[in-house]
């Protein structure tokens, strides 16, 4: 029996990460139906959480809950006093490392976690190094997006720990080719192949008349050179335009939970709720497949979350993405040959009418976009399924 381990940072509040876990499991099970799959995440109650379809076991990344626990304090002592990073990591992640030794393949989902602005390098590298020293059978860094400016010597050293590395879009693949000689691959994000899960559509839904809108706490944080006020102004101007100049209705869709998206979406809802044309999804228990179904029934989608855009693209829905990293630009370039008009850089929202202009173009080119997606998506999905070769 083949045994796989999938390592993510967070799963149960981030619907994009959930989509990744479901899809990687589906890819493994298509080739090995009876395989055993362990999912690793950082959430406190992760081991007690309900298993995602296709997953056999949940393991929490850390063997402690409180940072003041004896286990963590001992790990802190080893790291900062004894300068023994390896031992500190083993103390913190003992269960993951011990179980990884039994696996045929450990899949570390890279995503854009190596982006220096996230400050996650030490956390990522320390576990990767421990897994390599534990002599796991195969260690794969999967589904990466990364700007060339973020690929410094420390990142290159981390890359050397892996038996195979894959980029999820061609821009990152081309960046990696400058630093990685062998064992480099390009496969689309696995979330493209995730199936949707049908459910009753939100109250007030109008078939073929809904525009889905998402905005996240990440893009309004100010770290991308645009203030929350400027971003909300651009979104509000777009919604006003849609209400005034079209017959479409708006559905506000969160994609990362625990209030991450809803905290911002609620501000938009309060601004327009009296119009009768704007609805909001407040149920944070909806799964990634359920949200994908809702997005698939939208006429268009405007989103700041990459995996919400993947839900749209993979179901033929034209999407306008607020891009804050290479991932959205790379995915749009692979699908359409360019990112112009499909991705609006976050800093462009200094122009209060940037989203108005963007959604006007999207609406005007709807048929062209749908034809492109319908024609291109089958081969794109087939390539995604092919990533099983990385895990063998």
Residue, then its C-alpha position, 0 to 999 in steps of 0.5 A: x500500500x502506498x503511503x503519502x503525507x501532505x503538509x500544509x500550513x492551515x486547512x480548515x479555515x482556508x478554503x484554498x488550502x482545503x481545495x489543495x488537500x482534497x485535490x492532491x488526495x484525488x490525484x493520488x487515489x486516481x493512480x492508487x485507490x487504496x493508498x493511505x494519506x496523512x494530512x499535516x496542518x498547524x491548527x490547534x484542534x487539527x487532529x480532532x477535526x473531521x477528516x476531509x474526503x480522501x484523507x485517512x489521518x490528521x496530524x498537527x504539525x506541532x506537538x504542543x498547544x500553548x507556547x508556554x508548554x513544557x515541550x515548547x519551552x524546551x524547544x526554545x531552550x534548544x534553539x536559542x540557548x543550545x543553538x541546536x535548531x535540529x533538536x528544537x525542530x524534532x521536539x516541536x514536530x516529533x510526530x510528523x517527522x516520525x510518521x514521515x519516515x513511514x511514507x513513500x512520499x512526503x508532499x510539502x505544498x509550497x504555494x507562495x509561502x517562500x514570499x519573504x513578506x510572509x516571514x515563514x522561511x525559518x518555519x518552512x526550512x527547519x521542518x524540511x531539513x528535519x525531514x531530509x535528515x530523517x531520510x524520508x523516501x521521497x520529498x517533494x516541494x509542490x505547487x510553488x509560486x515565487x518571484x525571482x527577487x525572493x529566491x536568495x541563497x537560503x531559499x536555494x539551499x532549501x530547494x536542494x533538500x527536495x527530490x522534485x520541485x514543481x511550479x504551478x505557473x510558467x512564470x515561476x517555472x521560468x524563475x526556478x529554471x535559473x536556479x534549479x538544474x534537475x528535478x524541476x517540473x511545471x504542473x497547474x495548481x491541483x485545485x483546478x481538478x476539485x469537483x464542486x458540491x451542489x447545494x441550495x443557492x443563497x436566498x435571493x439568487x437570480x440565475x445568470x445574473x449574479x456577480x461574485x465578489x471577494x476581497x480579503x484582509x490580506x490585500x487591505x493590510x497596507x503591505x501592498x502599497x494601497x490603503x484599506x480605504x483606497x481598496x474599499x473605495x475601488x470596490x464600492x465604485x465598482x458595485x455602484x457602477x454595476x447597480x446603476x448601469x447593469x441589471x446584475x446582482x452582487x453576491x459577496x463570497x468569503x474564501x478564507x474564514x475566521x472573519x478574514x474575508x467576512x470582516x471586509x465583505x461586511x463593510x461592503x454589504x452594509x454600504x449597499x444592503x438597502x439596494x436589494x441588489x447585494x447579498x452576502x454569504x455569512x456561513x463560514x462552514x461552507x466547504x471548498x467544493x460548496x463554494x466552488x459550486x456557488x462560484x460556478x453559478x456566477x456570471x462573473x467573479x471579481x476576487x482577491x483570493x487566488x483559489x476563488x479565481x481557480x474555482x471560476x476558471x475551472x468552471x468556465x466563469x470569467x474572472x477578474x483577479x486583484x493580483x498581489x503576487x506572481x501567482x495570479x499573473x502566472x495563472x492568467x498568463x498560462x490560461x490566456x497568454x497574458x494577464x492584462x485585463x485578467x489581473x489588476x495589480x493591487x497598487x492600481x487600486x490607487x485609481x478609484x475607478x480601476x475596478x470599474x474599468x476592469x469589470x467593464x472589460x470583463x463584461x464586454x469580453x464575456x463570450x470570448x473568455x468563456x470560449x477560451x476557457x472551454x477550449x483550453x481547460x480540458x488539456x489544462x486539467x489533464x496536465x494537472x492530473x499528470x502531477x502524480x509522477x512527482x509522487x511515485 
